[in-house]
Amino acid sequence: MGFSVKFNWVLQIDPPEILSLNESYSFSKTGNRIFPIGTPIDLIDIDRNAVAKIKIKSFLNEDEHTTGTFSVTKIYTGEEKRVLTNYWNENR
């Protein structure tokens, strides 16, 4: 008998089309996951494009499903977005 869990230092989801600084958003992922609470991590989309710097506010694991909330601390644009997107695509 065992329990499978992934430790994540990035949140990869299909993000809302419009993100606002300091706003909170919810997320849902399959599988059981652990995220650092209150520590800045990257938000990337399904294609691994860098979107924003976020902080996970809370998460809950239930029967192979993780839900949670995060707040946006920075939205990536321009060269920063390009460099970070390259980073996340190099480390597949």
C-alpha positions in Angstrom: 0.0 0.0 0.0 1.4 3.4 -0.9 0.6 7.0 -1.7 1.9 8.8 -4.7 2.6 12.5 -4.5 4.5 15.0 -6.7 6.4 18.0 -5.3 5.9 20.9 -7.7 8.0 24.1 -7.9 6.0 25.4 -10.9 2.2 25.5 -11.5 1.3 24.4 -15.1 -2.3 25.1 -16.0 -4.4 26.7 -18.6 -4.4 30.1 -17.0 -7.2 32.7 -17.1 -7.1 34.8 -20.2 -6.7 38.0 -18.1 -4.5 38.0 -15.0 -4.3 40.9 -12.5 -1.6 41.6 -10.0 -2.5 40.7 -6.4 -5.6 38.9 -7.4 -6.4 35.4 -6.3 -7.3 32.6 -8.7 -8.2 28.9 -8.2 -6.6 25.9 -9.9 -7.2 22.2 -10.2 -4.8 19.4 -11.1 -5.1 15.6 -11.4 -3.0 13.6 -9.0 -1.7 14.5 -5.5 0.7 17.4 -5.4 2.6 19.5 -2.9 3.4 23.1 -3.6 5.5 25.6 -1.5 3.1 27.9 0.3 3.9 31.7 0.1 7.0 31.2 -1.9 7.3 32.7 -5.4 7.1 30.1 -8.2 6.4 30.4 -11.9 3.0 29.9 -13.6 3.3 28.3 -17.0 0.7 27.4 -19.5 0.0 24.0 -21.0 2.5 24.7 -23.8 5.2 25.6 -21.1 5.1 29.4 -21.9 6.0 31.5 -18.9 3.0 33.6 -17.8 3.6 35.0 -14.3 5.3 34.8 -10.9 2.8 33.6 -8.3 2.5 32.5 -4.7 0.4 29.5 -3.8 -2.0 30.5 -1.0 -3.5 27.1 -0.3 -3.9 23.6 -1.7 -5.9 20.5 -0.9 -5.3 16.9 -1.9 -8.4 14.6 -2.3 -8.5 11.2 -4.0 -6.0 11.8 -6.8 -6.9 15.4 -7.3 -5.4 18.7 -6.1 -7.2 22.0 -5.9 -5.9 25.3 -4.6 -5.6 29.1 -4.9 -2.7 31.4 -5.9 -2.1 35.1 -6.2 -0.2 36.9 -8.9 2.9 38.9 -7.9 4.3 39.6 -11.4 3.1 39.2 -15.0 5.9 38.3 -17.4 6.3 40.3 -20.6 8.9 40.9 -23.3 12.4 39.6 -23.0 11.8 38.2 -19.5 8.9 36.1 -20.8 10.9 34.9 -23.7 13.9 33.8 -21.5 11.8 32.1 -19.0 9.7 30.3 -21.6 13.0 29.1 -23.2 14.1 27.8 -19.8 10.9 25.8 -19.2 11.0 24.4 -22.7 14.6 23.3 -22.3 13.8 21.4 -19.1 11.0 19.1 -20.3 
